[in-house]
Amino acid sequence: MEFKYNTRDLKFILKEWLPTEEVLECDRFKEFYSIEDIDQIITEGYKVCREVISPINAAGDKNPVRFENGVVTSPPGYKEVFQFIQQNGWGSSSECIEVEGGMPLIIYKAVFEMIAAACPAMGSNIKLTSGAANVILNYGTEDDKKRFIPKMLNGEWQGTMNLTEPSAGSDVGDALAKSYPTDDPRVYKIKGTKMFITAGDGSICDNIIHLVLARPPQGCKGSAGLGLYIVPKYWVNEDGSVGKPNDVTTIAVEHKMGLKGSATCMLNYGENDECYGIMLGAPPDEKGRSQGLAMMFRMMNESRIGTGHNANAQASSAYAQASQYAVERVQGYIKGERVPIVKHPDVRRMLMDMKAHTEGIRAMIFKGYYSLDIAENSNNKVKAKKCEAIAAILTPLIKCYSSETAVVMTCEAMQVLGGVGYTNEFPIEQSVRDSKILTIWEGTSYIHAQDLVKRKMRMGDGQPFADWMADIVSFIQTNKGTPGLEKEFNNLEKAYHCMDEVKKIYDSWQINKMEELIGLYATRTLFICAQVVVAESLLEQALIAQKQIDQSADHFDINFYKGKVASAKYYAKNILPNVFILSEIIKNTDLSSQECPEESLIVN
């Protein structure tokens, strides 16, 4: 099936809904971009995705990464496509900070969403390279930047992040990888094993720049003792030229359910005691504490939002394919005539479900990107600080809710296709496989739920979260009398009060240190917050769309605007009521899963 994507919704977000002008007026962007550029950027980006990137997606799934005689070979076409993206301004150079002409996140991410939809495995290579480059730009010396950044941006080299080890997954502080000083105070020998390293090896680039967490001899126990090191696959000399192999060895490539075009590697560092890394940031302080994990978290936080975005991109692509099939597939009768399946009520329901979810989640994601753009670039320090807090609150919602929902939506797309959807003759079965990992990447859903209830709700003595909730209340109070949307705003107001009740319950649990309950209901609390945000975002969009409908009933884009109103109504009436149920479940504080004997949970 031909790659299709909803570019109109991306343009609506940037040109009609978000205050994009505020971002473009920032000093960093005002000489380079304007609202008038958006249509061309998205249109050209879509063309690249259809003609260049999408064709390698199924090919990479059918001819996956190979690991033979210690050599990792990427699928056919991946090298050429990666370099095309990077060299033509569709990749890391557009996303990186401190790069002249770099795009605002809200604009670049509209393009990157289509890249991730066209080939998720390729999207990962771009995103990891951008993230690694941004860490070096933030924390490296001028020499580091000159040494690594140009070739990371032009497609010659790519980047990764290395946290997970066989004995240390989410417990990063238990990492066993070590770093040892040399005669050069910034160069350390690296020893250890890292696993589940996405894009950890392959034939896409001439060199791979790994960012590796390792503990120096004076590093304290736990995550605070970890340092961060630039560890190239091939050593990079001071003049930027490539030197000898740096004793980084791929010992295994994972056999995965999906994303088969991307190499997920187990890497050994220093098997021959000849692996070297360049330290980022300051050496450990007198208590053995480093900023390694904190620096890495900059890359991780970008990746967490990006992971949720990647998931929704895949769900959106699956929805586009399902809608295309529903129009073409003729089956069944209505009033005695055979009809396309799009005429059947339950198929319409499934399409509406996918439309409302993917549009609403996309809106939540771009609220996050807008907040990051303002936080990092605005001269209005008060607004920047507020937006920084909003982005922090939205990050776990975006990562968890988007990825969990994407799995359901891609399965629903498969259901629209029926039996053929289960075959690999159609792209949706690949989307089902590819999307599942995103609930696990960058931390499981439970990890992000704990981040929400233990950190984001309580940061700044709880004031930023209270301010965020107050903004939602203000929106409801201002608009709840809108003709034609009364029921939808009533549901949003009710859902808000449920969220407020749950927040107060969590305040009580925190005060009384009821850790078991805090953890038990964290994921469901995150879903409550996310569904309120999505509903709010869709209703914000519906108000704009309804105004267009009222102004011109024969507007050339009338069906798009009617669809925006329909998405908001559907979500508010069919999805948002889940909040009512979840809040009741939390208030009931059922402990049966905890009280059940552990032995009873195990199948022997």
LINURJO-V69732 format. One line per field, one symbol per residue. ss: DSSP state (2 for helix, 1 for strand, 0 for the rest). phi: phi as a letter, one per 30 degrees, with the letter a starting at -180 (. if undefined). psi: psi as a letter, one per 20 degrees, with the letter a starting at -180 (. if undefined). A space follows every 10 residues. Layout:
ss: ???
phi: ???
psi: ???
This chain:
ss: 0000002222 2222222002 2222000000 0000222222 2222222222 2220222222 2200011100 1110000222 2222222000 0222200000 0000222222 2222222202 2222222222 2222222220 0222222222 2220001111 1100100100 0222000111 1000001111 1111111100 0000001111 1111110000 0022211111 1101110000 0111100111 1110000000 0001111110 0000011111 0000000000 0222222222 2222222222 2222222222 2222222201 1111001111 2220222222 2222222222 2222222222 2222222000 2222222222 2222222222 2222222222 2222222222 2200000222 2222222220 0000222222 2222220022 2222222222 2222222220 0000022222 2222222222 2222222222 2000222222 0222222222 2222222222 2222222222 2000000222 2222222222 2222202222 2222222200 0222200222 2000
phi: .ddbaddddd ddedcbcdde edddddedcd dcbbeddded dddddddddd ccdeeddddd ddbdecbbhi cccddeiddd dedddddcic bdddcddicd iedeeddddd ddedddddae ddeddddddd ddddddddbd dddedddcde ddccjdbbbb bbcdbecbcd deddecebbb dbdddccbdc blbbbhcdhd akcdbdabcd cbdacdecdd diddddcbbd bddcecdddj ddcdechccd cabdccdbhd dcdcccccci ecibcbbcdc iddeddcicc cedddddddd ddddddddde dddddddddd dddddddddc aibbhicdbd ddddeddedd dddddddddd deddddddde ddedecbddd dddddddddd ddddeddddd dddddddddd dddddddied ddcddcdddd dddddddddc ehjdeddddd eddccddcdh hidedddddd ddddddddcd cdeibddddd dddddddddd ddedddeddd dchceddedd cddddddedd dddddeddde dddddddddd dadcedcedd dddddddddd ddccceeedd ddddddddhd cdddddeedd dcdc
psi: qqpqqmhhhg hgghihfqmh hhghiqhhih ihqrhiiggg ggghgggggg hgghhighgh hhmrpqopkj ppprqpiggg gghgghhjjj chhiiqrjpp iqqqghghhh ghghghhhnh hhhgggghgg ggghgghgir rhggghhhgg ihhjihqrqr pogprhjndh mhijqipqqp qahpiipqqp prpqrlopki rajhrhqpop oppqprhjpr qahhiprpqo nqgpqorhji qpbrqklopp iqpqorhali ipooqppppk hjkkpqqppp aqrqaijjpr jghgghhggg hghgghghgg ghgghhghgg gghghhhhop prqpljqpqq iiipghgggg ghggggghgg hgggghhggg gggghiiqin hghggghggg hgghghgggg gggghhgghh hhghhhibhh hiqjiqihhh hgghhhhiih qkprhhghgh gghhghhiqk kighhggghh hggggghhji jppijghghg hggghghggg ghghghgghg gjlmhghghh jghhhghggg hgggggghhg hhggghgggh hoikphkhhg hhhgghgggg ghhhghihhg ghhggghilp jhhhhpphhi ipo.
